[in-house]
Amino acid sequence: MNEERMRVLKMIEEGTISAEEGSRLLDSLDKEKSESAKSDKKTYGIKNFLEDAVEKIKNADFDLSFGDYVEFTYETETEDVDFQDIDLSIANGGAKIESWGESHLKAVYDIKAYQVENEEEARERFLADNQFEVKGDLLRIASPSKKIKTNIHLYIPEKYYDFMKMKLSNGSLDMRNVKADHMHLKTANGKVQLESVNGESCKIGTVNGAVRVTEGKFDTCETDTVNGSITLRGDYGKSDASAISGSIVVEHTGGLAHTGFYKTGTGSVDITLPKHKQIDGVLRSSIGKIDCQLDNYKILSDKNEVVNKKLEFEAFEEFGESFHVEAETKTGTVTVKRAL
């Protein structure tokens, strides 16, 4: 990856530009590279775009290095609680969330407090900054200061929740054995890893980091990353995975699947189809390959140009329920195979 692309991804990671702006920058890079050989005209291109972004960095109110820090661990538990929603927001740090067999909450914090003299001052600042409370049906956890790096390991009662919203600016999110109707999970810089989670809908977004969901079960699962791979293994009705730079791997293990949309700019797309489903699909690759590893599939349309490849097909017409799949990559290989 060249230096200019790395600069763009770094600016997205630091929040200086949005993911949408970053996507336009990366597209401009690709276009300008191909057009530079044809024309020497000076237009408003990636150079000017980057200069504007650098100016945003100069005017941004953030410090990339906070210097020395004090580390400590803090632990808290509640009495028995009953709530249905979780709202978690951490400006600097990560979160690990898992269910347990108790009816109360437990939180274990690993803290790094910057620009403090000693542990006593660090603890005072953390306790003043941190929010951890249950009001009505809502558990709210917040750590808004970038100068306090907060990594929390949260244990929640094992039950079915209504809504979970998690937002991290600089840290990874790990969730295990959690059930909720709706999950909205977002991190700017860090991976998202879910294991044995299920519900009605799940939306996952990260700018710089991989997304991995294993043993999941959702009616709808949407994942989006700018720079990172996406892995989905589980039972998903409608699944949607999108990356700008990174590979996508999807393995359907149950009977919910009916629709799948998978798209990446630079990287491969590897799909293991659901069992006992009639398949209709559209596969595309600009300068990569299309590899359909199915027996006796029907070709509806097959375009195999140097910079434009497209395959429309049908398979397994003997099954009643159907699965529609669309997969696309610019530079990699699209692979479709049947589950063993």
CORRA-V149982 format. One record per pair of residues at least 6 apart in sequence whose ideal C-beta (glycine too) atoms are under 6 Angstrom apart, sorted by the first residue. I is the first residue (numbers start at 1). J is the second residue. Records with the same first field share a line. If there is no record, write none. Layout:
I = J, J
This chain:
4 = 29
8 = 22, 25, 26
9 = 227
11 = 17, 53
12 = 22, 207, 226
13 = 189, 208
15 = 188
16 = 56, 57, 60
17 = 53
19 = 207, 226
22 = 226
23 = 244
25 = 49
28 = 45, 46, 49
29 = 46
32 = 45, 46
66 = 114, 147
69 = 112, 114
70 = 113, 116, 119, 122
71 = 112
72 = 111, 119
73 = 110
74 = 109
75 = 108
76 = 107
77 = 106
78 = 104, 105
79 = 104
80 = 103, 104
81 = 105, 134
83 = 134, 137, 139
84 = 137, 161, 162
85 = 137, 138, 162, 163
86 = 139, 164
87 = 140, 165
88 = 141, 166
89 = 142, 167
90 = 143, 150, 168
91 = 144, 146, 169
92 = 146, 149, 170
93 = 149, 150, 151, 171
94 = 151, 171, 172
95 = 152, 173
96 = 153, 174
97 = 154, 175
98 = 176, 177
99 = 156, 158, 177, 178
100 = 155
101 = 158
103 = 157
106 = 155
107 = 152, 154
108 = 153
109 = 152
110 = 151
111 = 126
112 = 149
113 = 122, 125, 148
114 = 147
115 = 147
116 = 122
126 = 148
129 = 145, 148
130 = 143
131 = 142
132 = 141
133 = 140
143 = 150
160 = 179
161 = 180
162 = 181
163 = 182
164 = 180, 183
165 = 184
166 = 173, 185
167 = 186
168 = 187
169 = 188
170 = 189
171 = 190
172 = 190, 191
173 = 185, 187, 192
174 = 193
175 = 194, 197
176 = 195
177 = 196
178 = 197
179 = 198
180 = 199
181 = 199, 200
182 = 201
183 = 202
184 = 203
185 = 192, 204
186 = 205
187 = 206
188 = 207
189 = 208
190 = 209
191 = 209, 210
192 = 204, 206, 211
193 = 212
194 = 213
195 = 214, 215
196 = 215
197 = 216
198 = 217
199 = 218
200 = 219
201 = 220
202 = 218, 221
203 = 222
204 = 211, 223
205 = 224
206 = 225
207 = 226
208 = 227
209 = 228
210 = 228, 229
211 = 223, 225, 230
212 = 231
213 = 232
214 = 233
215 = 234
216 = 234
217 = 234, 235
218 = 236
219 = 237
220 = 238
221 = 236, 239
222 = 240
223 = 230, 241
224 = 242
225 = 243
226 = 244
227 = 245
228 = 246
229 = 246, 247
230 = 241, 243, 248
231 = 249
232 = 239, 250
233 = 251
234 = 253
235 = 253, 254, 256
237 = 256, 258
238 = 259
239 = 260
240 = 261
241 = 248, 262
242 = 263
243 = 264
244 = 265
245 = 266
246 = 267
247 = 267, 268
248 = 262, 264, 269
249 = 270
250 = 271
251 = 272
252 = 274
257 = 274, 323
258 = 323
259 = 324
260 = 325
261 = 326
262 = 269, 327
263 = 328
264 = 329
265 = 330
266 = 331
267 = 332
268 = 332, 333
269 = 327, 329, 334
270 = 335
271 = 336
272 = 337, 339
273 = 279, 338
274 = 323
275 = 339
276 = 319
277 = 319, 321, 323
278 = 316, 317, 319, 322
279 = 315, 316, 323
280 = 314, 324
281 = 313, 325
282 = 312, 326
283 = 290, 311, 327, 334
284 = 310, 328
285 = 309, 329, 334
286 = 307, 330
287 = 307, 331
288 = 329, 331, 332, 333
289 = 333
290 = 309, 311, 334
291 = 333, 335
292 = 336
293 = 337
294 = 315, 338
297 = 313, 315
298 = 314
299 = 313
300 = 312
301 = 312
302 = 311
303 = 310
327 = 334
